[in-house]
């Protein structure tokens, strides 16, 4: 557990791509662990790397996580869903384009969304409520009033 925590701490806000790729490979080995603590911590680290600023790191992380989930002895239906999400998305796209997929991955691997992602969800809900008023204004404008 200390090794995973040390790797995650070292990768946190790192800009060294080779270090990030090596850390990704290291964490991917622990995703297969039977120990739930190791599995959860390494999976959280991998999901964090899927939001990295570098497309190369996101692609490598998706590939490593895909292979790690494939090699589980008894993959569940949720693991199959996670495998599908990892393989069917373009991880070279901007992080804003993969945000919804990352949220689905958290659910598929049985982890709760981190607090910062929950805040984004509530902000988006508030923005939609305000946008409803904007839609009415746009409708009035389109009609010509």
Buried (B, 14 or more C-beta within 10 A) or exposed (E): EEEBEEBBEBBEEBEEEEBBBBBBEBBBBBBBBEEEEBBBBBBBBBBBBBBBEBBEBBBBBBBBBBBBBBEBEEBEEEBEBBBEBBEEBEBEEEBEEBBEBBBBBBBBBEEEBBEEBEEBEEEEEEEEEEEEEEEEEEEEEEEEE
